[in-house]
């Protein structure tokens, strides 16, 4: 199963978007998830939601916020905890809210699944229940990074689905990232960069040099612009929309950036609390400081998107509050409306064709032209 | 040659510390290097400096600042440019100021070499002229990262000397980082962390799990504390002093942090320029904002230190101004006074002994116990 007919629920018209939401996994419990749902549904009342979790616990939460009309409960009593290993969850996860939420996407009852549970377990279960799109060897998590671009963000992938990525994976990430930039951020012709330790072509690991060549060759037909190598200092740069890297480097980079922002935010607070004069200043600049805080607010960028599966999964932070949870739900609804999963599958399929063309051009005439993206 | 007698110039008493300085390689030209020297020598007048570069150009610069008494010129007319490839410089670099500056350390005329030239070329030439310390397979660059620790910094290595590092290299980095923390930052019992995508022991690449075991075993005898895996978010953490990783990840992390700090600094400036009220506030908070800027000032942390060579090299930023250049020179003088190069070599030699002990304990009695650190 790679592509869907336009009649499928994945490309449903605005009125009938259905999201599948895992009620459990938030650090603050299911009431936080329901609070986020209420916030989201107030802003986007056309969406219908399948909410997975223990019915007895969730019924009063929904009733209190009068969400019964828009939210349908799906009873699932098991819960995946933050400490469960992915391998355990794959063996014994049936009956959990996470498993149930993914199965609604598998069964095409919902277009996108949203969960704030354990990332490793969610990716393992998603691979098991949704299966990889044909042509994708390693699915990726796409994260958002505050930037000076008009959308306010750059996309980074892989943010940590897999600690490894070879040259073909990196090409696939470029294509999937392009698709996400178009459908998630509305960027018509995304600019893609490959993360490296220098911008010169002789720098970096061997697989990066090959990936540079592969991505460069795919760019014209896949309708993105390849800006070549980018360095860590350009994560927030305006000259790129999508930054491609392996999941180890991507995870370290994202967390380093978050840590740096936290450190500087703390330094700033201390600076403004230091003297009576600076405390007065912080009152005067209250609106400006609030605007600054909003601009850097990680809750606005909540939602790592799993790419390369037959169905879309949005991972919300475990520590997400109602605002952050609502942001993840808005992103999920946007991706559902754009028919994202189908478009991404089509893009990866076209990559296989591209690789095949390249293979044919390079191969001896009597050799079979194998698809690089399938290996 | 691994260790030096205490009589050598490397452990010279305070009065006779000699630094070897490459006058070329600064984006702003040799006048900036001389300005940094003047600033440094005013604060630390006991130091003597060998300054390498074109004599005709440097003589008037020194005369203008009356530095002839403390600075001896060594004529070298060639210059390594930012665009020269390391391989070219290794073949044709003789006669350049960089080569000449390294040779003063090689010949034991100076204890530490300082250069703001091309990093790749400097590392290649340093390996060629100074040679690796016995037991070190891959030298590393140690960078400083602003943190909440009393010293104001955490140490990160490798910051980009080599894009690869295996388990034995990572152990060596832990030992070299410990030695640098002790001699450069004055931390008696450094806490060492290994950078990974999660803190659980089952996470990450295979070589990281082995390195975890090796470093953990070496910690008691090498007198550092191993805190285990740390994540990118902990780069500035107070629970660690030395963060060990491969040069690819380290380079991306450092540059990502720098880029994030720049982005937020820019956002902050914009926030305070936005309204008349916030502009008044920024005037009121002038002292606090200046203090904040100083705390985040990358010039204070100028100086990547090359570790694992027979002699110490401090790499200053090419864009360093006089303040930053002076900071790199102060760091160099501190390392020279502590006899750092000898101490580091002794530490790595003890690691070879440690690995041998471990090898003997594990090996069959009739097998030769080979040193892991030598492979």
HADDOCK unambig.tbl for C-alpha pairs under 7 A between the chains (distance, minus, plus):
assign (segid A and resid 163 and name CA) (segid B and resid 204 and name CA) 6.67 0.50 0.50
assign (segid A and resid 163 and name CA) (segid B and resid 205 and name CA) 6.87 0.50 0.50
assign (segid A and resid 197 and name CA) (segid B and resid 248 and name CA) 6.35 0.50 0.50
assign (segid A and resid 197 and name CA) (segid B and resid 251 and name CA) 6.21 0.50 0.50
assign (segid A and resid 197 and name CA) (segid B and resid 252 and name CA) 6.33 0.50 0.50
assign (segid A and resid 204 and name CA) (segid B and resid 163 and name CA) 6.67 0.50 0.50
assign (segid A and resid 205 and name CA) (segid B and resid 163 and name CA) 6.84 0.50 0.50
assign (segid A and resid 231 and name CA) (segid B and resid 252 and name CA) 6.71 0.50 0.50
assign (segid A and resid 232 and name CA) (segid B and resid 252 and name CA) 4.63 0.50 0.50
assign (segid A and resid 232 and name CA) (segid B and resid 253 and name CA) 6.67 0.50 0.50
assign (segid A and resid 232 and name CA) (segid B and resid 255 and name CA) 4.62 0.50 0.50
assign (segid A and resid 232 and name CA) (segid B and resid 256 and name CA) 4.26 0.50 0.50
assign (segid A and resid 233 and name CA) (segid B and resid 255 and name CA) 4.54 0.50 0.50
assign (segid A and resid 233 and name CA) (segid B and resid 256 and name CA) 4.78 0.50 0.50
assign (segid A and resid 233 and name CA) (segid B and resid 258 and name CA) 6.27 0.50 0.50
assign (segid A and resid 233 and name CA) (segid B and resid 259 and name CA) 4.24 0.50 0.50
assign (segid A and resid 234 and name CA) (segid B and resid 259 and name CA) 6.50 0.50 0.50
assign (segid A and resid 235 and name CA) (segid B and resid 256 and name CA) 6.50 0.50 0.50
assign (segid A and resid 248 and name CA) (segid B and resid 197 and name CA) 6.36 0.50 0.50
assign (segid A and resid 249 and name CA) (segid B and resid 249 and name CA) 5.85 0.50 0.50
assign (segid A and resid 251 and name CA) (segid B and resid 197 and name CA) 6.22 0.50 0.50
assign (segid A and resid 252 and name CA) (segid B and resid 197 and name CA) 6.32 0.50 0.50
assign (segid A and resid 252 and name CA) (segid B and resid 231 and name CA) 6.72 0.50 0.50
assign (segid A and resid 252 and name CA) (segid B and resid 232 and name CA) 4.63 0.50 0.50
assign (segid A and resid 252 and name CA) (segid B and resid 253 and name CA) 6.73 0.50 0.50
assign (segid A and resid 253 and name CA) (segid B and resid 232 and name CA) 6.68 0.50 0.50
assign (segid A and resid 253 and name CA) (segid B and resid 252 and name CA) 6.74 0.50 0.50
assign (segid A and resid 253 and name CA) (segid B and resid 253 and name CA) 5.39 0.50 0.50
assign (segid A and resid 253 and name CA) (segid B and resid 256 and name CA) 6.24 0.50 0.50
assign (segid A and resid 255 and name CA) (segid B and resid 232 and name CA) 4.62 0.50 0.50
assign (segid A and resid 255 and name CA) (segid B and resid 233 and name CA) 4.54 0.50 0.50
assign (segid A and resid 256 and name CA) (segid B and resid 232 and name CA) 4.25 0.50 0.50
assign (segid A and resid 256 and name CA) (segid B and resid 233 and name CA) 4.78 0.50 0.50
assign (segid A and resid 256 and name CA) (segid B and resid 235 and name CA) 6.50 0.50 0.50
assign (segid A and resid 256 and name CA) (segid B and resid 253 and name CA) 6.25 0.50 0.50
assign (segid A and resid 256 and name CA) (segid B and resid 257 and name CA) 6.18 0.50 0.50
assign (segid A and resid 257 and name CA) (segid B and resid 256 and name CA) 6.19 0.50 0.50
assign (segid A and resid 257 and name CA) (segid B and resid 257 and name CA) 5.49 0.50 0.50
assign (segid A and resid 257 and name CA) (segid B and resid 260 and name CA) 5.92 0.50 0.50
assign (segid A and resid 258 and name CA) (segid B and resid 233 and name CA) 6.26 0.50 0.50
assign (segid A and resid 259 and name CA) (segid B and resid 233 and name CA) 4.25 0.50 0.50
assign (segid A and resid 259 and name CA) (segid B and resid 234 and name CA) 6.50 0.50 0.50
assign (segid A and resid 260 and name CA) (segid B and resid 257 and name CA) 5.91 0.50 0.50
assign (segid A and resid 260 and name CA) (segid B and resid 260 and name CA) 6.80 0.50 0.50
assign (segid A and resid 260 and name CA) (segid B and resid 261 and name CA) 6.86 0.50 0.50
assign (segid A and resid 261 and name CA) (segid B and resid 260 and name CA) 6.86 0.50 0.50
assign (segid A and resid 267 and name CA) (segid B and resid 292 and name CA) 6.64 0.50 0.50
assign (segid A and resid 268 and name CA) (segid B and resid 292 and name CA) 6.60 0.50 0.50
assign (segid A and resid 271 and name CA) (segid B and resid 288 and name CA) 5.11 0.50 0.50
assign (segid A and resid 271 and name CA) (segid B and resid 289 and name CA) 6.63 0.50 0.50
assign (segid A and resid 271 and name CA) (segid B and resid 292 and name CA) 6.04 0.50 0.50
assign (segid A and resid 272 and name CA) (segid B and resid 288 and name CA) 6.40 0.50 0.50
assign (segid A and resid 277 and name CA) (segid B and resid 284 and name CA) 6.05 0.50 0.50
assign (segid A and resid 277 and name CA) (segid B and resid 285 and name CA) 6.37 0.50 0.50
assign (segid A and resid 278 and name CA) (segid B and resid 284 and name CA) 6.24 0.50 0.50
assign (segid A and resid 278 and name CA) (segid B and resid 285 and name CA) 4.45 0.50 0.50
assign (segid A and resid 278 and name CA) (segid B and resid 288 and name CA) 6.45 0.50 0.50
assign (segid A and resid 281 and name CA) (segid B and resid 281 and name CA) 4.28 0.50 0.50
assign (segid A and resid 281 and name CA) (segid B and resid 282 and name CA) 6.77 0.50 0.50
assign (segid A and resid 281 and name CA) (segid B and resid 284 and name CA) 5.62 0.50 0.50
assign (segid A and resid 281 and name CA) (segid B and resid 285 and name CA) 5.62 0.50 0.50
assign (segid A and resid 282 and name CA) (segid B and resid 281 and name CA) 6.77 0.50 0.50
assign (segid A and resid 284 and name CA) (segid B and resid 277 and name CA) 6.05 0.50 0.50
assign (segid A and resid 284 and name CA) (segid B and resid 278 and name CA) 6.24 0.50 0.50
assign (segid A and resid 284 and name CA) (segid B and resid 281 and name CA) 5.62 0.50 0.50
assign (segid A and resid 285 and name CA) (segid B and resid 277 and name CA) 6.38 0.50 0.50
assign (segid A and resid 285 and name CA) (segid B and resid 278 and name CA) 4.45 0.50 0.50
assign (segid A and resid 285 and name CA) (segid B and resid 281 and name CA) 5.63 0.50 0.50
assign (segid A and resid 288 and name CA) (segid B and resid 271 and name CA) 5.11 0.50 0.50
assign (segid A and resid 288 and name CA) (segid B and resid 272 and name CA) 6.39 0.50 0.50
assign (segid A and resid 288 and name CA) (segid B and resid 278 and name CA) 6.43 0.50 0.50
assign (segid A and resid 289 and name CA) (segid B and resid 271 and name CA) 6.63 0.50 0.50
assign (segid A and resid 292 and name CA) (segid B and resid 267 and name CA) 6.63 0.50 0.50
assign (segid A and resid 292 and name CA) (segid B and resid 268 and name CA) 6.61 0.50 0.50
assign (segid A and resid 292 and name CA) (segid B and resid 271 and name CA) 6.05 0.50 0.50
